[in-house]
Amino acid sequence: MMKKINALTLPIAACLLFASPTFANGNPSGVAREIAKMAKIEFQKAYGNLPIKVNDKMSLTNISSKGAAIVYDYRYRDKSTKYTQNDVDVYSQLMFDKRMCDDDTFVSFFTDNDLEFVYRYTFNDKKTLSSSFYIEDACED
């Protein structure tokens, strides 16, 4: 479900910014902020208010930005001690919909603006594990 959501939301948000003269030559943190804001609106239109249940253990709790990063915050109903950083990195890459890599304009936009994706998971024991990557990393063959 989340792959479908990401596939629909991020390209819409990025395309809206392509046409905006304010962000055409904008700074990456301003672009990330606008994409995060638009993505959050699109998620809420499609699935209702946050948190949005992804599966039995996970909910999307927020979409925000920090600097040039678009941050997806998840609540994961389990103990963090069951997972390694590698587990979180692999899971985050799986959450990213590779179909977005087929859109050269989308990929170029994220590359040119040096935008980063951050997936942040907060567990029942209040610990947070994060994974971050750039579009080039996600779209490697």
C-alpha positions as CSV (number, residue, x, y, z in Angstrom):
1,M,0.0,0.0,0.0
2,M,2.7,2.5,0.9
3,K,4.6,1.9,-2.4
4,K,1.4,2.8,-4.2
5,I,1.0,5.9,-2.1
6,N,4.6,7.1,-2.6
7,A,4.3,6.4,-6.4
8,L,1.3,8.7,-6.6
9,T,2.2,11.4,-4.2
10,L,5.8,12.3,-4.7
11,P,5.6,12.8,-8.5
12,I,2.5,14.9,-8.1
13,A,4.3,17.1,-5.5
14,A,7.5,17.3,-7.5
15,C,5.6,18.2,-10.7
16,L,3.8,21.0,-9.0
17,L,7.2,22.4,-8.0
18,F,8.6,22.1,-11.5
19,A,6.2,24.7,-12.7
20,S,6.7,27.0,-9.7
21,P,9.1,29.9,-10.5
22,T,9.6,30.3,-6.7
23,F,11.2,26.9,-6.5
24,A,12.8,26.5,-9.9
25,N,15.9,28.3,-8.6
26,G,15.1,27.7,-4.9
27,N,17.2,26.3,-2.2
28,P,16.9,22.5,-1.5
29,S,15.5,23.0,2.0
30,G,12.6,25.2,0.6
31,V,12.0,22.6,-2.1
32,A,12.0,19.7,0.5
33,R,9.6,21.7,2.7
34,E,7.1,22.2,-0.1
35,I,7.3,18.6,-1.3
36,A,6.8,17.3,2.2
37,K,3.8,19.7,2.7
38,M,2.2,18.6,-0.6
39,A,2.9,14.9,0.0
40,K,1.2,15.2,3.4
41,I,-1.8,16.8,1.9
42,E,-2.1,14.2,-0.8
43,F,-1.8,11.3,1.7
44,Q,-4.5,12.9,3.8
45,K,-6.8,13.4,0.8
46,A,-6.4,9.7,-0.2
47,Y,-6.3,8.0,3.3
48,G,-7.6,10.5,5.9
49,N,-5.9,12.2,8.7
50,L,-2.6,11.0,10.1
51,P,-1.7,8.6,11.5
52,I,-2.4,6.4,8.5
53,K,-2.3,2.6,9.1
54,V,0.2,0.9,6.8
55,N,-0.1,-2.6,8.2
56,D,-0.8,-4.3,11.5
57,K,2.5,-3.1,13.0
58,M,3.1,0.2,11.4
59,S,1.5,3.7,10.9
60,L,2.7,6.7,9.0
61,T,2.5,9.5,11.6
62,N,4.0,12.5,9.8
63,I,5.7,13.8,6.7
64,S,8.0,16.8,7.2
65,S,11.3,18.1,6.1
66,K,14.6,18.9,7.7
67,G,17.0,20.8,5.6
68,A,17.1,19.1,2.2
69,A,15.5,15.9,3.5
70,I,11.9,14.8,3.2
71,V,11.2,12.9,6.4
72,Y,8.6,10.1,6.7
73,D,7.9,9.3,10.4
74,Y,6.5,5.9,11.2
75,R,5.3,4.4,14.4
76,Y,6.4,0.7,14.6
77,R,4.6,-1.4,17.1
78,D,7.5,-3.6,18.3
79,K,10.7,-3.3,20.3
80,S,13.7,-1.7,18.6
81,T,16.0,-4.4,20.0
82,K,14.7,-6.9,17.5
83,Y,16.1,-4.8,14.6
84,T,19.5,-3.8,13.4
85,Q,20.4,-0.7,11.4
86,N,20.8,-2.9,8.4
87,D,17.3,-4.2,8.8
88,V,16.0,-0.6,8.9
89,D,18.0,0.3,5.8
90,V,16.8,-2.6,3.8
91,Y,13.2,-2.1,4.8
92,S,13.4,1.6,3.9
93,Q,14.7,0.7,0.5
94,L,11.8,-1.7,0.0
95,M,9.3,1.0,1.0
96,F,10.6,3.2,-1.8
97,D,8.7,2.6,-5.0
98,K,11.3,1.9,-7.7
99,R,8.8,2.8,-10.4
100,M,9.6,6.4,-9.6
101,C,13.1,5.7,-11.0
102,D,11.6,5.4,-14.5
103,D,10.6,9.1,-14.6
104,D,13.8,10.9,-15.7
105,T,12.4,14.3,-14.9
106,F,11.5,13.2,-11.4
107,V,14.9,11.7,-10.8
108,S,16.7,14.7,-12.2
109,F,14.6,17.1,-10.0
110,F,15.6,15.2,-6.9
111,T,19.3,14.9,-8.0
112,D,19.6,18.5,-9.1
113,N,18.1,19.7,-5.7
114,D,20.2,17.2,-3.8
115,L,17.1,16.0,-1.9
116,E,17.3,13.2,0.6
117,F,14.7,10.7,1.8
118,V,14.6,9.9,5.5
119,Y,12.5,7.1,6.9
120,R,12.3,7.4,10.7
121,Y,10.8,4.6,12.8
122,T,9.8,5.1,16.4
123,F,9.3,1.8,18.3
124,N,7.3,0.9,21.4
125,D,10.3,1.3,23.6
126,K,10.5,5.0,22.4
127,K,13.8,4.4,20.5
128,T,14.0,5.7,17.0
129,L,16.0,4.2,14.1
130,S,16.4,6.1,10.9
131,S,17.5,5.4,7.4
132,S,18.3,7.9,4.7
133,F,19.2,7.8,1.1
134,Y,19.3,9.8,-2.1
135,I,17.4,9.1,-5.3
136,E,20.6,7.9,-7.0
137,D,21.0,5.3,-4.2
138,A,17.4,4.1,-4.5
139,C,17.5,3.9,-8.3
140,E,20.8,2.0,-8.7
141,D,20.4,-1.0,-10.9
